[in-house]
Amino acid sequence: MIRTIVCSDYAEMSRRAADIVEAEMLLKPDCVLGLATGSTPEGMYAELVKDNRDGKISFAAVRTVNLDEYYPLAPDNDQSYRYFMNYHLFDKVDIDKANTNVPDGLAADTVAEGQRYEALIDSMGGIDLQVLGIGRNGHIGFNEPGASLDTYTHCTDLTPSTIEANSRNFASIDDVPKQAMTMGIGSIFKARRIIVMASGKEKADAVACMLAGELDTNCPATLLNLHRDVILIADRAALGE
Ligand code: GLP
């Protein structure tokens, strides 16, 4: 069941998403947050940083698991998702970095890393609130469109369209890693609540596909229709209005 919160623009989407994350933190100070990267949640992280500085919320007991990481890529590379999270959130709030987790983009054995990450999520008691963006092709995390989808954390090949879309953050398209470690659909479904953020007309096709209600592995976000508690927070452009 997907509920939709309609926002006028990116700023409102960011604020509404931050409100839901903060509500979770207030109700359960040691909650497990599943976090996402990309330009979509940047504004939400800025709101969380502001409210932490203003003393409205505390990350002191919060634990986090990120969805994905490029492979291979070192955590100190400024395009890694570990670097992104440190820059946009972890270095700016009162979180204990030891309680933050991102898949290892340098794991020698990606199968073992997938198993380690999955066991980690389970040992934390699952995810209380998972934040998701959505790829232009409907991917969530790095679960790319295809004939089948993986259940648990795994290493995956990125599609040419994702490499192209994400190349805007790299010096050249050749610098974009061709693979990534990502939670699977089953890992994401371990979350008790999921919020999906979407902004801009580039996301309108993927959002429309997700809201159409049919399941299609060629648009992984459609699988979210099977989860019992999903909230889409989207601006009018992403809703095709
Ligand atoms: C990346 C990430 C996704 C993200 C998507 C959209 O590929 N793996 O988690 O949702 O891109 O990114 P953006 O928000 O920059 O459009």
Boltz pocket constraint, residues with backbone or C-beta under 6 A from the ligand:
constraints:
  - pocket:
      binder: B
      contacts: [[A, 36], [A, 37], [A, 38], [A, 39], [A, 40], [A, 41], [A, 67], [A, 68], [A, 132], [A, 133], [A, 134], [A, 135], [A, 136], [A, 139], [A, 140], [A, 141], [A, 142], [A, 162], [A, 166]]
      max_distance: 6.0
